[in-house]
Amino acid sequence: MRQFFSTILIGITLGSIYSLMALALVLVWRSTRVVNFAQAGQAIFSTYIGYEMMVRTGNFWFSLLIAIIIGSLLGAGVEYFFMRTLFKHADDGPVAALAPVIATLGLLGVIRSVVGMIWGNEYRSFASPVSTDNFVVAGATIPFSRLNVLVIVGAALVMIAFSIIFQRTNLGLALRASAFQPEIARLAGIRVGPIRTIGWTFAGGAGAVAGVLVTPNDILSPNSLDTLLVFGFVAAVIGGLESLPGAVVGGMVLGIGIAFILNYVSTTLIFPAVFVVLLLSLVIKPNGIFGSKKVRNA
């Protein structure tokens, strides 16, 4: 029972991080209908900026704030200077639909190369703002620390904030309208271009939070968030690319599932198991747990 309880706690921690990355991917998808594989590159760049601030100031919270600002600005810059230009010059057709996805993959490689040139490829560590020692309950050590609590609380606050923005504000309504029916949104007086930029800005900030929160439990390198991107994408597909709650649920399902595989099966089966879950999800529920069955006209 103790191992089962510990596994659930670890799964919730993992799920919180996966949910943040899934949330970033969903935010971009909902605003521009693009799966942004460059999200890992944006997150790692902003995390390195946070690392530099941490080295210079020793203040984790200031470093996190700077990382969020840089991540948000980078997300806005990618949309404004890169994706908007690509959409403007892209022709109609199936190849044009794939062009943005291919472009984000290329951008991921460019950002990682830039990070490698600036900071090198050696592993670095990000100091934790709270204790990483496991809790001891009734004389038994539980593999769960104050840092895990911080990760869960931080991820929850970000998710709640975005849920409120999307469901309760005019900005959220404009973001949804710009994604689903941009032509009608323009007729309604919504400036679709700037609204989409805001969606990418939010995604950049969420990715920065994910990167900074996960790094104290891991290493920091130009490729250290690639696995997080893969698991975040799987979580977003499981939950439904259209749904912010789906990103959270998908992340939690994936995180708890991985924790059980780690503790009860084998660490070597994580990736095969994750992709089996992804395939089953696509077969059983192609639109995701919270995905809509409605088909929109192009």
N, C-alpha and C positions, 0 to 999 in steps of 0.2 A: 504493500500500500504506500509506503514511504517513497519507493522508487516511482510508482505511478504518479503520485502527487508532484514529485520533483520534475518528472517528465512534462507534466502539464504546465508547470511554471516556466520551464525552459522553452516550451512550445509557444507560450504567450509572448515571451520576450522576442523570439525569432519572428513570430507572426507580426509583432508590432513594427519591426524593421521592414519586413517584406511589404506590409501594408503601406508604409510611407512611400516606398519606391513604386508600388502599384498605383498609389494615389497620384504620384507625379505623372506616370504614364497615362492614367485616365484623364487627368486635367488637360494634357496636350491633345489626347484623342478627342475629347469632347469639344475642344475649341477649334481644332483644325483638321480632325479626322486623319491624323498621322500617328503612327506608332514611333515614338522618338527613341531610337536605340542610342542616340548620343547622350541620353540622360545620365548614363554612368560616367561619361567623360565630363559632363558639366558638374556632376556631384563630386568627382574626384578632384577637379580643379578648385572648386570652392572649399573642399575639405583641406587641401594643401594650404590655401590661404588662411583658413582657420588654424592650421598647425603653425604657420609662421607667426600669427598673432599670439598663439599660446606660448611659443618659444620666447617672444619678445616681451610679453606682458605678464605671463603666468596666470592670466585670468581666463578661465574656461568660458564663462558666460559672455564676456566681451568677444572672445574668439568665435563663439557660436553665432553671435549677432552679425559680426563681420562676414562670416561664411554665408549666412542667409542673404545678406545684402548682395554680396558678390554673385552668389548662385542665382538670385532673382535678376540681377542686371545681365548676367550671362544668358539666361533664358530669354529675356527680352531682346537682347542683341542678336541671338541666333534666329529668332522669329523675324525680327525687323530687317536685318541685313542679309539674311541667308534664305530662310524659308519663304518669305514674302516675295522676294525676287524670283525664286524658283517657281512658285505658283503663278506668278505673273507671266512668265515666259514658257510655261509648260503647255503643250498641246493636249487636246482631249484624246482619250483612248486608254487602253489597258496599260500601256507602257508608262504613260503620264501618271497613272495612279500609283505605280511602283516607284517612280522617280524620287518622291520625298523620303520614302523608307530607305532606299539605297543611299540617298544623300546623307541621312542621319548616321548610317553605318560608316560612311566615309568620314564624316565629321568626328565620330567617336575615335577613329584612328588618328586624326589630326590632333585632337585635344590631348590624347594620351602621349603622342610624340612630343608635344609642347611641354607637357608636365615632366616627361622624362628628360628633356633638354635642360629645363630649369632646375629641377630638384634631383635628378639622377634616378637610378633604378634601385638603389639600396632601400632596405626596409627601415621604416621609422615607426616610432610609437607616439601615441597621443595620450597625454596624461589625463587620467579620470578626475572629475571634480569631486567625486564621492568615493567611499571605500569600495573596493572590489572583493573584499573578503566575504565568504559565504556566511549566511545566517546560521546560527546554532539554536535549535529549538529542542528543548527537553534533552539536551546532551547529544543530539544528533545533528550533523552538519547537512544543511540543505544547499544544493548547488544553485543558489539564488542570492544575489547581492544587492546592495543599495544602487549600484550602477544599473542592474536589471530593472529595478523600480523606476529609476530615472528614465530609462529608455521607454518603458511602458507609458509612464505619465506624459512624457514629451510627445510621443507618437499620438496618444489619445487627444492631447490638446490641439495638435495640428489638425487631426481628423475632424474634431468637433468644430473648429474654426472654419474649415473649408465647407463642411456640411451646412453650417449656418449661412455662410456667404452664398452658396449655390441655391439653397432652398428658401431663404428668408429675405433676400435683398434684390433690388433692381439690377445690380451688377450681375448677380447669379442668373437672373432671367435673361439678361442680355447675352451672357456667355452661352447659355443653352440655345437661345435663338440663333446666334451667330454660327453655331456648329450645325444645327439641324436644317435651318432654312436661311442661309445668308442673304439671298435675294429679297425675301420677304422682310428680313430684319433691316435691310437697308431702306426699304420702302417705309418702315416704321420709324425711321430716323436714327437707327443704331449705327454707329461707326464701327463696322465689322472689323476693319484692320486693327485699330487700337484695342478693341475688345479681345481679339485673338492674342495680341501681344501680352495682355494682362494674364490670359490663361497660361502662356508660356512662362511668364514671370512667377506666377504662383507655383508652377511645377518646378522651376529652378530653385525656389526657396525650399520646397518640400524635399527635393533631392539633397540639398545641402544639409538639412536637419538629419536626414537618414545617414549621410556620410559621416558627419561629426559624431552622432550618437553611437554608431556601430564601431568606429575606429578604436576607442579605448579598450574594447574587448578583442581587438584584432590587430593586424599590422596595417601600415599605410604604405602603399606603393602605387605606381601608375595603373596597375591592373587589379588592385585589391577590391574594387567594387563591381567587377564584371559578373561574379557569381550572384551578387545582390540584384543586378539588372535582370539576369535570367530568371531568378526566383520571383522577382517583382512582376515580371511580364507574365509568368505562369499564374501568379496570384490574380493579376488583373483579368486574365482570360477566364479563370475559374469563377471569379465573382461577376464578371460582365464588364466589358470595356466602357459601357455607357453609364455605369453606376459607381458613385463614390462609396456608398455602403457596401457594394459588391467588392470593391478593392479591399476594404477592411476585412470582410468575411473571408474572402479568398486568401488574404495574407494569413489570417488566423488558422484556417483549415490547413494551409500548406505548412505553416510553422509547427503546429502541433503534430502533423503527420511526420515531418522530418525529425522532430524530437523523439517520437516513438521508434522510428527506424534507427536512429542513432543509439538509443538505449536498449532496444530489444532485438534488433536484427543485426545490421552491420553498417559501418560507415562507408563501405565501398558500394553500397546499393542506393545511395541517396539520389544521384543523378538519374539512374535508370528508373527508380521509383517515381521521381518527380515527373518525368516525361511520360510514364505510363498513366499517371494521374491526369496529365494534360490531355493525352489522347482520349482517355475515357470521358473526360469532361467535354471535349469537342464532339464526341459521338453521342453522348447522352443529353447534354445540354449545350448545344453549339453557341448560344448567345450568353452563356454564363448563368450563374445562380440567380442574379438579379437582372439579367438581360431581358429586353423587351422582345416579344414575338412579332411585333408590328413591323411591317416593311414600309420604309419610306420611299416615296417616289424620288428619283434623281432629278 
